[in-house]
Amino acid sequence: MPKIDILNINGEKVDELVLSDNVFGAEVNEHVLYEVVKNQLANKRQGTQSAKTRSEVRGGGRKPWRQKGTGRARQGSTRSPQWVGGGIVFAPKPRDYRYTLPKKVRRLAMKCALSSKVQNKEVIVLDALNMEAPKTKEFAKILNNLKVEKKALIVLGENNKNVIKSASNIEGVTTAQVNTMNVYDILKHDAFIITKDAVEKVEEVYA
């Protein structure tokens, strides 16, 4: 079972935590991670792109010149795709890109993502993370104490408005709760910061 230090907001070790081998010590399956990330990105697509085909472009009802005798190529409409202002061949139309993956695949991907962070030593467990008021400067100081210099995902055990507001103005920092975190966000961020109570909830949900 993987062990990890528990730090306070000053970056000092206060305890140790034994992580669940089933959740944080799983074998990383890269193909499953790829499939779930691809699914999440596809589900985010708006699918509103649209262009007009030849039949939808206005004008071009009249044949531009007679069929024979001009020395030019025969043309039936000025709205054919080869004309400026003509229609688009195989024009994209609004569509839904969403599709679903089996629940077991999604659960396995979450375990793989969490385990990869542990293996790469990118997990920081905090004993608690509370702020009396939204203060971006104070939150930046906490990140500095934890030696977090790049993109970070902060997972909270419960909705903490002061922490969320404090982190929202810092570039590259994202906050989430146990029920809102996802595989793509975990892999996208360099540091994975999670509170002790959130770890317990994660192990309870994905055990």
Phi, psi and chi 1 to 4 in degrees:
 res  aa     phi    psi   chi1   chi2   chi3   chi4
   1 MET       -  130.6  -71.6 -172.0  176.0      -
   2 PRO   -69.0  138.7   21.3  -29.6      -      -
   3 LYS  -108.1  147.1  -84.3 -172.7  178.5 -178.7
   4 ILE  -145.7  147.0 -166.3  165.6      -      -
   5 ASP   -76.1  144.5  -65.8  -21.2      -      -
   6 ILE  -101.1  124.7  -60.8  177.2      -      -
   7 LEU  -110.0  158.6  -51.4  178.6      -      -
   8 ASN   -97.1 -179.2   58.2   21.4      -      -
   9 ILE   -70.0   -8.3   57.3  175.0      -      -
  10 ASN   -91.5   -0.2  -63.6  -41.9      -      -
  11 GLY    83.0   15.0      -      -      -      -
  12 GLU   -98.7  141.2  -58.8  164.5  -16.0      -
  13 LYS   -73.3  128.8  177.9 -179.1  175.2 -179.7
  14 VAL  -118.5  -17.6  -66.4      -      -      -
  15 ASP  -170.0  179.9 -158.1   -6.0      -      -
  16 GLU  -124.0  151.4  -88.7 -169.9   -3.9      -
  17 LEU  -132.3  131.6  179.6   65.7      -      -
  18 VAL   -93.7  117.6  177.9      -      -      -
  19 LEU   -84.9  151.7  -60.2  173.7      -      -
  20 SER   -66.1  127.1  170.1      -      -      -
  21 ASP   -66.3  -29.6 -149.0   25.8      -      -
  22 ASN   -71.1  -30.0 -172.0   35.7      -      -
  23 VAL  -102.1  -46.7  178.7      -      -      -
  24 PHE  -103.2    0.6  -67.8   93.5      -      -
  25 GLY  -124.4   24.4      -      -      -      -
  26 ALA   -76.8  156.3      -      -      -      -
  27 GLU   -72.1  131.2 -176.7  179.8  -11.6      -
  28 VAL   -78.7  119.1  178.5      -      -      -
  29 ASN  -103.8  102.5 -172.6  -35.2      -      -
  30 GLU   -66.0  -33.4  -67.9 -174.9    0.9      -
  31 HIS   -66.9  -39.5 -179.8   69.0      -      -
  32 VAL   -64.0  -42.1  168.7      -      -      -
  33 LEU   -60.4  -42.9  -69.1  174.2      -      -
  34 TYR   -60.8  -45.3  160.9   75.4      -      -
  35 GLU   -63.7  -40.6  -72.3  -66.3  -17.2      -
  36 VAL   -72.4  -40.8  171.4      -      -      -
  37 VAL   -63.7  -42.8  168.9      -      -      -
  38 LYS   -60.8  -39.8 -176.0  175.3   73.3  169.3
  39 ASN   -64.6  -44.0  172.6 -109.9      -      -
  40 GLN   -63.9  -42.1  -73.7 -177.2 -142.8      -
  41 LEU   -68.3  -36.7  -66.3  178.1      -      -
  42 ALA   -65.9  -40.3      -      -      -      -
  43 ASN   -69.0  -21.9  -68.2  -12.5      -      -
  44 LYS   -80.8  -18.4  -77.4 -177.2  176.7 -178.2
  45 ARG   -64.6  136.9  -67.0 -175.4   69.8  171.8
  46 GLN   -75.1  -36.0  -70.5 -175.8  -39.2      -
  47 GLY    67.1   32.6      -      -      -      -
  48 THR  -102.1    2.2   55.2      -      -      -
  49 GLN   -62.2  135.9 -174.9 -176.3   16.7      -
  50 SER  -151.9  139.9 -178.4      -      -      -
  51 ALA  -140.8  161.5      -      -      -      -
  52 LYS   -93.0  138.2  -68.1 -177.6  178.8  179.6
  53 THR   -85.0  178.2   61.4      -      -      -
  54 ARG   -57.7  -37.4  171.7  178.4  173.1  171.5
  55 SER   -74.4  -16.6   64.9      -      -      -
  56 GLU   -99.9  -17.6  -64.4  168.1  -37.8      -
  57 VAL   -73.6  138.6  178.3      -      -      -
  58 ARG   -74.9  141.8 -178.9  169.0  178.3  168.9
  59 GLY    94.1 -172.2      -      -      -      -
  60 GLY    77.2   18.2      -      -      -      -
  61 GLY   -73.7  -25.1      -      -      -      -
  62 ARG   -98.0  141.5  175.4 -173.8  169.8 -169.3
  63 LYS   -67.7  125.2 -170.4  174.6  174.4   67.2
  64 PRO   -63.3  -33.7   19.6  -30.1      -      -
  65 TRP  -154.0  167.1   51.9   75.6      -      -
  66 ARG   -64.8  160.5   67.0  179.5 -171.1  -91.0
  67 GLN   -63.5  -43.8 -177.5   81.3  -13.1      -
  68 LYS  -125.1  158.5  -68.8  177.9  172.8  -68.7
  69 GLY    93.6   -4.9      -      -      -      -
  70 THR   -95.1  -16.6   63.7      -      -      -
  71 GLY    83.3   -5.0      -      -      -      -
  72 ARG   -99.7  164.9  -69.7  179.0  -72.9 -174.1
  73 ALA   -66.1  146.9      -      -      -      -
  74 ARG   -67.7  137.6   55.8 -164.7  174.9 -169.0
  75 GLN  -135.8  138.9  -60.6  -68.7  -29.0      -
  76 GLY  -104.3  -21.3      -      -      -      -
  77 SER  -160.5  147.1  169.9      -      -      -
  78 THR   -82.3    3.0   56.3      -      -      -
  79 ARG  -109.0   16.4  -70.0  -60.9  173.6 -101.3
  80 SER   -68.5  156.6  -63.5      -      -      -
  81 PRO   -57.7  -27.9  -26.0   34.7      -      -
  82 GLN   -78.5   -8.2   70.2  -91.2   25.6      -
  83 TRP   -92.4  146.9  -75.4   73.7      -      -
  84 VAL   -64.9  128.5  174.2      -      -      -
  85 GLY    87.3    3.3      -      -      -      -
  86 GLY   -81.2 -179.6      -      -      -      -
  87 GLY   -75.5  170.7      -      -      -      -
  88 ILE   -99.9  133.2  -55.6  -63.5      -      -
  89 VAL   -72.6  131.9 -178.6      -      -      -
  90 PHE    50.8   49.2  -52.7  125.4      -      -
  91 ALA   -58.1  136.9      -      -      -      -
  92 PRO   -67.3  142.3   25.1  -34.0      -      -
  93 LYS  -126.9  155.1  -67.1  -64.4  177.9 -176.1
  94 PRO   -54.5  133.7  -27.2   35.5      -      -
  95 ARG  -152.5  162.1   54.6  165.7  -70.6 -165.5
  96 ASP  -100.9  121.2 -174.8    8.1      -      -
  97 TYR   -91.0   -2.2  -70.0   91.2      -      -
  98 ARG   -67.8  143.0  -66.1 -177.0   64.5   84.4
  99 TYR  -152.5  161.6   66.8   96.6      -      -
 100 THR  -111.7  151.4   56.5      -      -      -
 101 LEU  -112.7  154.3  -73.9  175.8      -      -
 102 PRO   -58.0  145.2  -24.5   33.6      -      -
 103 LYS   -58.8  -38.2 -174.4  176.8  179.5 -179.9
 104 LYS   -63.7  -36.3  -73.5 -175.6  178.1 -179.7
 105 VAL   -66.5  -42.8  173.7      -      -      -
 106 ARG   -65.2  -40.1  -60.0 -162.9  -56.2  -91.6
 107 ARG   -66.4  -41.8  -74.0  176.8   63.6   88.4
 108 LEU   -63.7  -40.1  177.3   58.4      -      -
 109 ALA   -63.0  -39.4      -      -      -      -
 110 MET   -63.1  -43.9 -179.7   62.2   74.7      -
 111 LYS   -62.5  -41.3  -68.1  179.6 -177.7 -179.4
 112 CYS   -64.4  -40.9  -70.0      -      -      -
 113 ALA   -64.9  -44.6      -      -      -      -
 114 LEU   -65.3  -41.4  -65.5  170.3      -      -
 115 SER   -66.5  -36.8  -61.4      -      -      -
 116 SER   -65.2  -34.6   69.5      -      -      -
 117 LYS   -67.8  -38.4  -73.8  -62.9  178.5 -176.1
 118 VAL   -66.8  -44.7  173.1      -      -      -
 119 GLN   -62.5  -35.1  -69.0  175.4   15.7      -
 120 ASN   -88.1    4.0  -65.1  -30.8      -      -
 121 LYS    57.1   44.9  -63.1 -178.5  179.3  179.2
 122 GLU  -111.9   13.5  -65.9  174.6  -20.7      -
 123 VAL  -101.3  132.2  176.7      -      -      -
 124 ILE  -122.9  120.4  -61.2  172.8      -      -
 125 VAL  -102.9  126.2  178.2      -      -      -
 126 LEU  -104.4  144.0  -65.4  177.3      -      -
 127 ASP   -67.5  -34.4   58.7  -16.2      -      -
 128 ALA  -165.7  156.1      -      -      -      -
 129 LEU  -142.3   95.9 -177.5   57.2      -      -
 130 ASN  -130.9  146.0  -64.6  -54.3      -      -
 131 MET  -134.9  138.0  -59.3 -171.8   72.2      -
 132 GLU   -72.4  -28.7  -65.4 -179.9   -0.2      -
 133 ALA  -152.9  157.8      -      -      -      -
 134 PRO   -66.8  112.9  -16.6   29.9      -      -
 135 LYS  -137.8  104.1  -66.1  -73.3 -176.7 -179.9
 136 THR   -63.2  -39.2  -58.3      -      -      -
 137 LYS   -62.7  -43.0 -171.5  174.2 -178.8 -179.7
 138 GLU   -67.0  -38.1  -71.4 -177.3   14.6      -
 139 PHE   -68.3  -37.7 -163.4   83.8      -      -
 140 ALA   -62.9  -34.9      -      -      -      -
 141 LYS   -66.6  -37.9 -172.9  177.4  179.1 -178.6
 142 ILE   -63.0  -44.1  -67.8  173.2      -      -
 143 LEU   -62.5  -36.8  -66.4  177.5      -      -
 144 ASN   -66.5  -39.2 -173.2   51.2      -      -
 145 ASN   -63.9  -33.1  -66.9  -21.3      -      -
 146 LEU   -85.7    0.3  -61.0  173.8      -      -
 147 LYS    60.6   41.0  -62.3  178.8 -179.0  178.0
 148 VAL   -98.2  114.2  174.7      -      -      -
 149 GLU  -112.0  -17.9  -61.2  175.2   -7.0      -
 150 LYS  -113.4 -158.7  -62.0 -178.6 -179.8  179.5
 151 LYS   -66.6  137.3  -66.7 -171.8  -69.2 -174.7
 152 ALA  -135.5  139.4      -      -      -      -
 153 LEU  -107.2  124.3  174.8   65.0      -      -
 154 ILE  -109.8  117.9  -60.9  162.3      -      -
 155 VAL  -105.4  123.1 -180.0      -      -      -
 156 LEU  -106.0  151.8  -53.8  169.8      -      -
 157 GLY   -75.7  -26.8      -      -      -      -
 158 GLU  -148.1  165.9   56.2 -173.9   20.0      -
 159 ASN   -68.0  114.4 -173.0   21.5      -      -
 160 ASN  -120.6   98.5 -170.2  -41.4      -      -
 161 LYS   -62.1  -36.1  -68.2 -177.5  179.4  179.5
 162 ASN   -66.2  -41.5  -70.8  -21.3      -      -
 163 VAL   -67.4  -43.9  172.4      -      -      -
 164 ILE   -62.2  -44.3  -66.4  170.9      -      -
 165 LYS   -67.3  -37.5  -74.1 -176.8  178.3  179.6
 166 SER   -66.5  -35.4  -60.8      -      -      -
 167 ALA   -84.4  -19.7      -      -      -      -
 168 SER   -65.4  -24.7   63.7      -      -      -
 169 ASN   -91.6    0.6  -72.0  -29.2      -      -
 170 ILE   -99.3  123.0  -58.5  177.0      -      -
 171 GLU   -64.2  133.6 -174.1  178.9   -1.6      -
 172 GLY    86.6   -2.1      -      -      -      -
 173 VAL  -106.4  128.6  175.7      -      -      -
 174 THR  -126.3  140.0  -55.7      -      -      -
 175 THR  -110.6  150.6   54.8      -      -      -
 176 ALA  -154.6  165.5      -      -      -      -
 177 GLN  -110.6  171.5  -69.1  175.2 -109.9      -
 178 VAL   -57.9  -37.6  174.2      -      -      -
 179 ASN   -85.6   -2.9   60.4  -18.0      -      -
 180 THR  -117.6  -11.3   61.7      -      -      -
 181 MET   -69.9  151.7   68.6  176.7 -175.3      -
 182 ASN  -139.6  166.8   59.6   70.5      -      -
 183 VAL   -61.5  -43.2  172.7      -      -      -
 184 TYR   -61.4  -44.9  177.4   62.8      -      -
 185 ASP   -65.1  -38.4  -78.0  -16.4      -      -
 186 ILE   -62.3  -45.8  -67.2  172.5      -      -
 187 LEU   -74.3  -29.9  -62.3  177.0      -      -
 188 LYS   -71.4  -31.4 -175.8  175.8   71.7  171.5
 189 HIS   -92.7  147.0  -67.3   83.9      -      -
 190 ASP   -75.8  -40.2  -60.0  -66.6      -      -
 191 ALA  -111.3  141.1      -      -      -      -
 192 PHE  -118.1  100.8 -178.3   74.5      -      -
 193 ILE  -101.2  126.2  -56.0  171.0      -      -
 194 ILE  -140.7  141.4 -175.3  169.1      -      -
 195 THR   -80.9  159.1   58.1      -      -      -
 196 LYS   -60.4  -42.3 -175.7 -178.9  176.5 -177.6
 197 ASP   -67.5  -28.8   59.6  -30.6      -      -
 198 ALA   -70.9  -35.3      -      -      -      -
 199 VAL   -60.5  -43.6  171.6      -      -      -
 200 GLU   -62.1  -39.4  -66.1  171.2   -2.6      -
 201 LYS   -68.8  -39.6  -71.7 -174.5  178.5 -179.2
 202 VAL   -61.0  -45.8  168.8      -      -      -
 203 GLU   -65.5  -32.8  -67.7 -179.5  -18.2      -
 204 GLU   -69.9  -39.8 -174.7  179.6  -29.9      -
 205 VAL   -76.0  -40.8  171.9      -      -      -
 206 TYR  -105.4   10.3  -65.9   98.4      -      -
 207 ALA   -63.4      -      -      -      -      -
